[in-house]
Amino acid sequence: ERRKNHEVLYRAYTRLAEEGIALPLLIFVGMPGWGVNELHADLALDPRTKGRIHALNHVNDAELAYLYQHASFTAYPSLYEGWGLPVAESLSYGKFCLCANTSSLPEVGEEWVEYLDPWDTPAWAERLRHYITHPEDVAARNASIVAGYRPHSWSSTAQAIYTHALSLQSPPP
């Protein structure tokens, strides 16, 4: 969907391609939704990024696990999320994520991800350039995540919600 903001990654990649940066394969995963027809046409026709950006849909759990396991890092520039499952998944696989600083995403990624304004194409290009050309920084971030990140369990999430709800309750008269 357009709100996932794949376009900022495409635009950042075109800038990097024009600079002559050797671009790694960028894979968009998910079913095509509303407002992305022009983006898909650009991806198919733009010679600057042709063969460097692929969109995959109908990806099963095993294939998704393979993609996460073999990714250097992930990027999630979404404009709005209810939760941000791909960020949590990325961290669960020990992968650093460049992430939009919007909606619930900072709550999901906490200190483990780097946040950017989802509208700031130059910033996305700069940070992608940095991590593409400094794989040692990606490796260090990934190692830190593997060593310290702990996913939130359903039971701990439920307990936190329950505890917060109780704290909002008025004391008995």
N, CA, C and O of each residue as an XYZ file, in Angstrom:
692
protein
N       0.839     -1.181      0.000
C       0.000      0.000      0.000
C       0.880      1.238      0.000
O       2.032      1.204      0.431
N       0.330      2.303     -0.479
C       1.083      3.550     -0.556
C       1.598      4.000      0.810
O       2.674      4.588      0.909
N       0.822      3.721      1.870
C       1.236      4.157      3.212
C       2.496      3.446      3.693
O       3.140      3.910      4.634
N       2.855      2.339      3.070
C       4.090      1.640      3.438
C       5.316      2.404      2.948
O       6.431      2.170      3.415
N       5.102      3.323      1.998
C       6.118      4.292      1.597
C       7.342      3.661      0.931
O       8.468      4.112      1.145
N       7.128      2.629      0.131
C       8.232      2.033     -0.618
C       8.880      3.063     -1.549
O      10.050      2.948     -1.914
N       8.095      4.058     -1.915
C       8.585      5.059     -2.860
C       9.831      5.781     -2.354
O      10.715      6.099     -3.149
N       9.921      6.048     -1.048
C      11.101      6.751     -0.538
C      12.353      5.891     -0.726
O      13.434      6.425     -0.973
N      12.220      4.588     -0.614
C      13.367      3.704     -0.841
C      13.741      3.681     -2.319
O      14.922      3.703     -2.666
N      12.741      3.637     -3.180
C      13.007      3.689     -4.620
C      13.728      4.992     -4.982
O      14.728      4.974     -5.699
N      13.224      6.103     -4.489
C      13.847      7.406     -4.797
C      15.266      7.486     -4.232
O      16.160      8.023     -4.885
N      15.479      6.961     -3.030
C      16.821      6.947     -2.447
C      17.745      6.073     -3.290
O      18.900      6.432     -3.516
N      17.247      4.936     -3.755
C      18.061      4.046     -4.585
C      18.422      4.708     -5.914
O      19.532      4.526     -6.416
N      17.493      5.473     -6.485
C      17.830      6.139     -7.750
C      18.950      7.151     -7.523
O      19.839      7.286     -8.364
N      18.918      7.855     -6.409
C      19.999      8.814     -6.092
C      21.330      8.089     -5.946
O      22.350      8.532     -6.474
N      21.313      6.979     -5.230
C      22.544      6.231     -5.013
C      23.074      5.632     -6.312
O      24.285      5.591     -6.530
N      22.173      5.170     -7.169
C      22.584      4.634     -8.467
C      23.252      5.716     -9.300
O      24.253      5.460     -9.968
N      22.704      6.924     -9.263
C      23.284      8.042    -10.020
C      24.677      8.415     -9.486
O      25.503      8.950    -10.226
N      24.933      8.134     -8.209
C      26.250      8.389     -7.616
C      27.243      7.277     -7.932
O      28.438      7.406     -7.666
N      26.738      6.186     -8.501
C      27.617      5.068     -8.819
C      27.825      4.093     -7.676
O      28.745      3.276     -7.721
N      26.984      4.165     -6.649
C      27.074      3.225     -5.530
C      26.659      1.839     -6.023
O      25.651      1.701     -6.716
N      27.433      0.820     -5.667
C      27.070     -0.565     -6.000
C      25.926     -0.975     -5.087
O      26.123     -1.225     -3.898
N      24.743     -1.040     -5.650
C      23.541     -1.269     -4.853
C      23.286     -2.751     -4.617
O      23.284     -3.539     -5.563
N      23.070     -3.136     -3.359
C      22.634     -4.509     -3.102
C      21.181     -4.666     -3.540
O      20.471     -3.683     -3.750
N      20.765     -5.888     -3.669
C      19.383     -6.171     -4.025
C      18.454     -5.681     -2.914
O      18.671     -5.978     -1.739
N      17.433     -4.938     -3.289
C      16.412     -4.448     -2.368
C      15.137     -5.219     -2.677
O      14.668     -5.217     -3.816
N      14.578     -5.875     -1.674
C      13.392     -6.707     -1.884
C      12.231     -6.143     -1.088
O      12.314     -5.990      0.130
N      11.141     -5.832     -1.792
C       9.887     -5.439     -1.155
C       9.056     -6.705     -1.006
O       8.857     -7.434     -1.978
N       8.572     -6.973      0.199
C       7.772     -8.165      0.447
C       6.370     -7.745      0.852
O       6.194     -6.933      1.761
N       5.381     -8.297      0.179
C       3.993     -8.032      0.531
C       3.124     -7.938     -0.700
O       3.603     -7.706     -1.810
N       1.872     -8.119     -0.487
C       0.917     -8.073     -1.589
C       0.740     -6.636     -2.054
O       0.688     -5.720     -1.233
N       0.646     -6.429     -3.366
C       0.413     -5.062     -3.841
C      -0.956     -4.567     -3.382
O      -1.956     -5.278     -3.481
N      -0.978     -3.359     -2.890
C      -2.218     -2.762     -2.407
C      -2.554     -1.520     -3.206
O      -2.135     -1.368     -4.354
N      -3.308     -0.643     -2.590
C      -3.781      0.556     -3.280
C      -2.647      1.571     -3.440
O      -1.744      1.662     -2.609
N      -2.725      2.327     -4.532
C      -1.853      3.467     -4.753
C      -0.419      3.153     -5.130
O       0.450      4.008     -4.958
N      -0.132      1.947     -5.641
C       1.256      1.608     -5.964
C       1.482      1.266     -7.437
O       2.572      0.827     -7.806
N       0.475      1.459     -8.275
C       0.628      1.096     -9.684
C       1.754      1.872    -10.359
O       2.545      1.295    -11.104
N       1.830      3.171    -10.104
C       2.891      3.974    -10.719
C       4.264      3.549    -10.213
O       5.218      3.500    -10.989
N       4.378      3.246     -8.934
C       5.646      2.787     -8.385
C       6.073      1.486     -9.057
O       7.237      1.339     -9.431
N       5.150      0.545     -9.215
C       5.486     -0.723     -9.868
C       5.909     -0.499    -11.313
O       6.798     -1.189    -11.811
N       5.287      0.451    -11.985
C       5.694      0.782    -13.357
C       7.104      1.372    -13.356
O       7.924      1.018    -14.203
N       7.389      2.269    -12.411
C       8.733      2.842    -12.307
C       9.772      1.755    -12.048
O      10.845      1.760    -12.652
N       9.458      0.835    -11.160
C      10.403     -0.241    -10.843
C      10.711     -1.090    -12.076
O      11.842     -1.534    -12.273
N       9.696     -1.305    -12.893
C       9.880     -2.131    -14.085
C      10.635     -1.408    -15.200
O      11.311     -2.046    -16.007
N      10.522     -0.079    -15.246
C      11.043      0.662    -16.391
C      12.303      1.477    -16.125
O      12.995      1.839    -17.076
N      12.622      1.776    -14.885
C      13.733      2.673    -14.580
C      15.068      1.947    -14.756
O      15.358      1.013    -14.009
N      15.875      2.355    -15.718
C      17.156      1.668    -15.946
C      18.156      1.854    -14.798
O      19.085      1.058    -14.658
N      17.978      2.889    -13.982
C      18.916      3.127    -12.880
C      18.827      2.045    -11.811
O      19.821      1.718    -11.162
N      17.629      1.493    -11.634
C      17.446      0.508    -10.567
C      16.991     -0.848    -11.092
O      16.753     -1.769    -10.309
N      16.872     -0.975    -12.385
C      16.396     -2.233    -12.967
C      17.293     -3.384    -12.511
O      18.517     -3.318    -12.621
N      16.664     -4.427    -12.004
C      17.401     -5.576    -11.511
C      17.929     -5.424    -10.096
O      18.493     -6.374     -9.554
N      17.767     -4.264     -9.481
C      18.255     -4.028     -8.121
C      17.120     -3.977     -7.105
O      17.357     -4.086     -5.902
N      15.884     -3.811     -7.584
C      14.719     -3.789     -6.686
C      13.713     -4.813     -7.195
O      13.317     -4.784     -8.360
N      13.307     -5.716     -6.310
C      12.310     -6.727     -6.663
C      11.158     -6.660     -5.664
O      11.364     -6.425     -4.474
N       9.963     -6.867     -6.160
C       8.780     -6.942     -5.300
C       8.300     -8.390     -5.304
O       8.049     -8.967     -6.362
N       8.175     -8.968     -4.122
C       7.715    -10.349     -3.971
C       6.375    -10.358     -3.247
O       6.180     -9.631     -2.273
N       5.460    -11.182     -3.729
C       4.199    -11.375     -3.018
C       3.947    -12.872     -2.909
O       4.654    -13.675     -3.518
N       2.953    -13.235     -2.143
C       2.662    -14.645     -1.863
C       3.879    -15.339     -1.249
O       4.170    -16.488     -1.581
N       4.586    -14.651     -0.362
C       5.758    -15.201      0.316
C       5.269    -15.976      1.537
O       4.565    -15.428      2.385
N       5.646    -17.256      1.623
C       5.217    -18.048      2.778
C       6.182    -17.835      3.948
O       7.193    -17.148      3.803
N       5.872    -18.417      5.096
C       6.671    -18.190      6.304
C       8.115    -18.659      6.138
O       9.036    -17.984      6.597
N       8.322    -19.788      5.500
C       9.685    -20.301      5.306
C      10.484    -19.375      4.389
O      11.662    -19.116      4.635
N       9.849    -18.886      3.351
C      10.532    -17.962      2.435
C      10.846    -16.637      3.134
O      11.922    -16.069      2.951
N       9.898    -16.155      3.933
C      10.127    -14.913      4.675
C      11.288    -15.093      5.658
O      12.135    -14.208      5.782
N      11.332    -16.214      6.345
C      12.440    -16.489      7.261
C      13.765    -16.491      6.502
O      14.750    -15.930      6.980
N      13.796    -17.107      5.339
C      15.008    -17.129      4.517
C      15.454    -15.713      4.156
O      16.637    -15.384      4.241
N      14.497    -14.885      3.756
C      14.829    -13.505      3.389
C      15.412    -12.736      4.570
O      16.414    -12.038      4.420
N      14.798    -12.858      5.734
C      15.338    -12.182      6.916
C      16.731    -12.716      7.263
O      17.646    -11.941      7.540
N      16.884    -14.028      7.246
C      18.162    -14.622      7.623
C      19.295    -14.183      6.701
O      20.441    -14.077      7.137
N      18.986    -13.928      5.441
C      20.023    -13.588      4.466
C      20.109    -12.094      4.155
O      20.902    -11.682      3.308
N      19.313    -11.295      4.822
C      19.379     -9.844      4.633
C      20.567     -9.277      5.394
O      20.933     -9.776      6.458
N      21.159     -8.234      4.841
C      22.182     -7.505      5.599
C      21.501     -6.699      6.698
O      21.909     -6.734      7.859
N      20.459     -5.976      6.310
C      19.641     -5.197      7.232
C      18.312     -4.952      6.550
O      18.136     -5.303      5.383
N      17.376     -4.355      7.265
C      16.056     -4.087      6.700
C      15.767     -2.585      6.741
O      16.437     -1.820      7.434
N      14.756     -2.194      5.981
C      14.312     -0.791      5.960
C      12.794     -0.782      5.986
O      12.143     -1.550      5.277
N      12.239      0.093      6.808
C      10.785      0.154      6.952
C      10.351      1.615      7.067
O      10.249      2.148      8.172
N      10.094      2.265      5.923
C       9.769      3.698      5.930
C       8.280      4.014      6.018
O       7.850      5.062      5.536
N       7.499      3.150      6.611
C       6.047      3.281      6.630
C       5.587      4.619      7.216
O       6.152      5.121      8.188
N       4.561      5.173      6.604
C       4.002      6.438      7.070
C       3.108      6.260      8.287
O       3.005      7.156      9.125
N       2.460      5.097      8.384
C       1.585      4.849      9.522
C       1.465      3.350      9.753
O       1.311      2.583      8.803
N       1.534      2.941     10.988
C       1.379      1.544     11.372
C       0.542      1.440     12.629
O       0.576      2.316     13.494
N      -0.204      0.364     12.716
C      -0.891      0.059     13.953
C       0.081     -0.556     14.946
O       0.006     -0.282     16.144
N       0.998     -1.391     14.452
C       2.019     -1.977     15.313
C       3.389     -1.907     14.665
O       4.288     -1.278     15.223
N       3.583     -2.522     13.520
C       4.895     -2.521     12.878
C       5.567     -3.875     12.988
O       6.737     -3.975     13.357
N       4.815     -4.913     12.664
C       5.321     -6.281     12.768
C       6.646     -6.494     12.035
O       7.514     -7.178     12.578
N       6.850     -5.946     10.830
C       8.139     -6.183     10.164
C       9.350     -5.688     10.964
O      10.429     -6.270     10.859
N       9.194     -4.648     11.744
C      10.303     -4.168     12.570
C      10.601     -5.188     13.664
O      11.760     -5.531     13.895
N       9.565     -5.670     14.333
C       9.749     -6.687     15.368
C      10.321     -7.973     14.770
O      11.174     -8.615     15.383
N       9.860     -8.348     13.590
C      10.396     -9.549     12.934
C      11.874     -9.367     12.613
O      12.680    -10.263     12.866
N      12.230     -8.224     12.064
C      13.622     -7.948     11.725
C      14.510     -8.105     12.959
O      15.548     -8.766     12.902
N      14.106     -7.505     14.055
C      14.877     -7.600     15.288
C      14.936     -9.039     15.795
O      15.975     -9.482     16.286
N      13.839     -9.761     15.679
C      13.808    -11.153     16.124
C      14.785    -12.020     15.331
O      15.296    -13.016     15.843
N      15.038    -11.639     14.090
C      16.023    -12.345     13.268
C      17.430    -11.763     13.424
O      18.352    -12.172     12.719
N      17.595    -10.814     14.340
C      18.909    -10.244     14.598
C      19.367     -9.264     13.540
O      20.566     -9.097     13.313
N      18.393     -8.601     12.879
C      18.734     -7.686     11.797
C      18.395     -6.249     12.166
O      17.298     -5.938     12.629
N      19.373     -5.395     11.943
C      19.220     -3.959     12.124
C      18.192     -3.422     11.125
O      18.062     -3.948     10.020
N      17.469     -2.381     11.517
C      16.434     -1.801     10.665
C      16.554     -0.278     10.634
O      16.662      0.376     11.671
N      16.533      0.269      9.417
C      16.313      1.709      9.236
C      14.805      1.866      9.213
O      14.123      1.182      8.451
N      14.285      2.744     10.024
C      12.842      2.753     10.265
C      12.289      4.179     10.312
O      12.967      5.108     10.750
N      11.071      4.328      9.861
C      10.388      5.613      9.988
C      10.161      5.924     11.466
O       9.992      5.024     12.289
N      10.160      7.205     11.780
C       9.976      7.651     13.166
C       8.514      7.964     13.472
O       8.227      8.837     14.292
N       7.593      7.263     12.826
C       6.173      7.582     12.928
C       5.390      6.545     13.729
O       5.858      5.434     13.978
N       4.212      6.935     14.112
C       3.194      6.119     14.795
C       3.823      5.219     15.853
O       4.551      5.711     16.715
N       3.564      3.934     15.810
C       4.013      3.014     16.856
C       5.424      2.484     16.631
O       5.939      1.746     17.471
N       6.055      2.839     15.527
C       7.335      2.216     15.180
C       8.434      2.443     16.219
O       9.171      1.500     16.509
N       8.588      3.641     16.797
C       9.599      3.784     17.854
C       9.315      2.913     19.080
O      10.241      2.487     19.771
N       8.050      2.655     19.343
C       7.700      1.779     20.460
C       8.135      0.346     20.166
O       8.572     -0.369     21.068
N       8.018     -0.067     18.930
C       8.394     -1.427     18.540
C       9.916     -1.574     18.492
O      10.469     -2.528     19.040
N      10.581     -0.635     17.840
C      12.015     -0.762     17.617
C      12.889     -0.321     18.766
O      14.060     -0.691     18.849
N      12.312      0.478     19.659
C      13.045      1.002     20.808
C      14.425      1.508     20.381
O      14.534      2.201     19.370
N      15.471      1.177     21.128
C      16.813      1.689     20.835
C      17.555      0.853     19.795
O      18.704      1.154     19.472
N      16.917     -0.190     19.269
C      17.608     -1.139     18.390
C      17.640     -0.718     16.931
O      18.389     -1.294     16.142
N      16.851      0.263     16.561
C      16.779      0.669     15.156
C      17.187      2.137     15.025
O      17.278      2.862     16.015
N      17.428      2.555     13.794
C      17.715      3.963     13.521
C      16.490      4.569     12.867
O      15.939      4.007     11.920
N      16.061      5.722     13.376
C      14.823      6.344     12.924
C      15.086      7.511     11.981
O      16.016      8.296     12.171
N      14.239      7.601     10.958
C      14.313      8.678      9.978
C      12.919      9.202      9.689
O      11.929      8.485      9.834
N      12.854     10.453      9.281
C      11.594     11.038      8.816
C      11.197     10.310      7.529
O      11.988     10.271      6.586
N      10.003      9.736      7.467
C       9.637      8.956      6.282
C       9.513      9.778      4.999
O       9.478      9.213      3.907
N       9.449     11.090      5.119
C       9.321     11.955      3.941
C      10.672     12.463      3.444
O      10.746     13.064      2.372
N      11.730     12.233      4.198
C      13.035     12.824      3.919
C      13.894     11.905      3.034
O      14.734     11.158      3.535
N      13.674     11.970      1.736
C      14.416     11.121      0.801
C      15.926     11.307      0.912
O      16.652     10.313      0.924
N      16.436     12.553      0.995
C      17.894     12.689      1.137
C      18.448     11.975      2.380
O      19.539     11.409      2.323
N      17.727     11.996      3.477
C      18.193     11.309      4.689
C      18.220      9.797      4.477
O      19.165      9.126      4.894
N      17.182      9.260      3.829
C      17.170      7.821      3.543
C      18.323      7.457      2.620
O      18.979      6.435      2.823
N      18.576      8.274      1.619
C      19.689      8.000      0.701
C      21.017      8.031      1.460
O      21.869      7.165      1.261
N      21.189      9.019      2.319
C      22.449      9.144      3.064
C      22.674      7.951      3.983
O      23.774      7.400      4.028
N      21.641      7.548      4.715
C      21.813      6.436      5.660
C      21.947      5.099      4.925
O      22.708      4.234      5.360
N      21.223      4.919      3.827
C      21.420      3.709      3.023
C      22.846      3.677      2.478
O      23.507      2.640      2.521
N      23.321      4.819      1.963
C      24.697      4.898      1.464
C      25.672      4.476      2.554
O      26.577      3.675      2.321
N      25.473      5.025      3.748
C      26.374      4.704      4.850
C      26.409      3.198      5.118
O      27.486      2.604      5.169
N      25.257      2.587      5.287
C      25.232      1.170      5.660
C      25.640      0.258      4.502
O      26.201     -0.813      4.735
N      25.369      0.661      3.267
C      25.816     -0.128      2.118
C      27.338     -0.091      2.010
O      27.963     -1.102      1.689
N      27.928      1.054      2.272
C      29.374      1.203      2.112
C      30.158      0.915      3.395
O      31.389      0.907      3.379
N      29.462      0.683      4.491
C      30.113      0.357      5.763
C      29.480     -0.915      6.357
O      28.794     -0.852      7.377
N      29.714     -2.049      5.719
C      29.104     -3.285      6.228
C      29.553     -3.639      7.646
O      28.858     -4.374      8.347
N      30.697     -3.128      8.072
C      31.153     -3.381      9.437
C      30.215     -2.719     10.453
O      30.037     -3.243     11.553
N      29.620     -1.585     10.103
C      28.654     -0.939     10.993
C      27.366     -1.761     11.084
O      26.768     -1.885     12.153
N      26.955     -2.313      9.953
C      25.773     -3.190      9.944
C      26.052     -4.425     10.797
O      25.214     -4.828     11.603
N      27.221     -5.018     10.621
C      27.576     -6.209     11.391
C      27.582     -5.909     12.889
O      27.118     -6.723     13.687
N      28.099     -4.761     13.268
C      28.126     -4.382     14.691
C      26.714     -4.188     15.225
O      26.403     -4.628     16.332
N      25.856     -3.531     14.446
C      24.468     -3.319     14.890
C      23.743     -4.663     15.007
O      23.026     -4.904     15.978
N      23.935     -5.539     14.011
C      23.296     -6.860     14.046
C      23.781     -7.655     15.257
O      22.978     -8.301     15.930
N      25.076     -7.618     15.541
C      25.628     -8.342     16.688
C      25.049     -7.813     17.996
O      24.763     -8.588     18.909
N      24.878     -6.516     18.086
C      24.294     -5.918     19.286
C      22.853     -6.395     19.477
O      22.435     -6.686     20.598
N      22.114     -6.470     18.405
C      20.722     -6.935     18.477
C      20.684     -8.394     18.918
O      19.907     -8.758     19.801
N      21.519     -9.229     18.306
C      21.562    -10.647     18.676
C      21.904    -10.796     20.158
O      21.324    -11.636     20.846
N      22.828     -9.997     20.643
C      23.274    -10.103     22.032
C      22.262     -9.557     23.037
O      22.164    -10.069     24.152
N      21.510     -8.523     22.656
C      20.703     -7.854     23.671
C      19.207     -7.772     23.461
O      18.464     -7.603     24.428
N      18.743     -7.886     22.235
C      17.313     -7.725     21.985
C      16.539     -8.938     22.480
O      16.942    -10.077     22.246
N      15.439     -8.692     23.156
C      14.533     -9.758     23.582
C      13.131     -9.394     23.113
O      12.600     -8.347     23.485
N      12.531    -10.261     22.293
C      11.180     -9.960     21.806
C      10.181     -9.892     22.956
O      10.346    -10.537     23.992
N       9.159     -9.108     22.745
C       8.069     -9.021     23.712
C       7.159    -10.234     23.512
O       6.682    -10.477     22.403
N       6.923    -10.984     24.568
C       6.027    -12.139     24.462
C       4.586    -11.676     24.568
O       4.303    -10.583     25.060
N       3.686    -12.517     24.103
C       2.259    -12.192     24.215
C       1.867    -12.072     25.688
O       1.098    -11.184     26.053
N       2.386    -12.951     26.528
C       1.993    -12.915     27.945
C       2.515    -11.655     28.633
O       1.806    -11.070     29.452
N       3.740    -11.225     28.318
C       4.243     -9.998     28.945
C       3.491     -8.773     28.428
O       3.273     -7.814     29.169
N       3.099     -8.811     27.167
C       2.306     -7.711     26.613
C       0.944     -7.642     27.295
O       0.487     -6.563     27.671
N       0.300     -8.789     27.454
C      -1.006     -8.836     28.120
C      -0.884     -8.358     29.563
O      -1.748     -7.628     30.049
N       0.176     -8.763     30.247
C       0.380     -8.339     31.635
C       0.583     -6.836     31.722
O       0.054     -6.199     32.633
N       1.335     -6.257     30.800
C       1.561     -4.809     30.798
C       0.256     -4.053     30.562
O       0.011     -3.030     31.202
N      -0.571     -4.540     29.663
C      -1.860     -3.897     29.393
C      -2.756     -4.000     30.627
O      -3.394     -3.024     31.025
N      -2.798     -5.180     31.223
C      -3.621     -5.396     32.408
C      -3.171     -4.485     33.556
O      -3.997     -3.859     34.219
N      -1.867     -4.419     33.781
C      -1.327     -3.576     34.848
C      -1.663     -2.108     34.599
O      -2.044     -1.386     35.520
N      -1.519     -1.676     33.356
C      -1.835     -0.278     33.029
C      -3.329     -0.003     33.226
O      -3.704      1.040     33.760
N      -4.178     -0.939     32.795
C      -5.620     -0.761     32.978
C      -5.978     -0.651     34.462
O      -6.812      0.172     34.840
N      -5.364     -1.458     35.284
C      -5.606     -1.390     36.728
C      -5.165     -0.042     37.303
O      -5.805      0.489     38.211
N      -4.080      0.503     36.776
C      -3.592      1.781     37.288
C      -4.545      2.936     36.941
O      -4.512      3.984     37.587
N      -5.371      2.747     35.946
C      -6.328      3.778     35.551
C      -7.638      3.701     36.334
O      -8.452      4.624     36.315
N      -7.809      2.596     37.007
C      -9.033      2.373     37.776
C      -9.055      3.304     38.988
O      -8.037      3.519     39.647
N     -10.224      3.843     39.260
C     -10.366      4.703     40.432
C     -10.276      3.856     41.695
O     -10.760      2.725     41.727
N      -9.654      4.409     42.736
C      -9.619      3.663     43.999
C     -11.044      3.536     44.567
O     -11.889      4.404     44.344
N     -11.293      2.459     45.293
C     -12.633      2.293     45.858
C     -12.926      3.412     46.870
O     -12.020      3.903     47.542
N     -14.217      3.810     46.968
C     -14.563      4.906     47.907
C     -14.342      4.510     49.353
O     -14.583      5.312     50.256
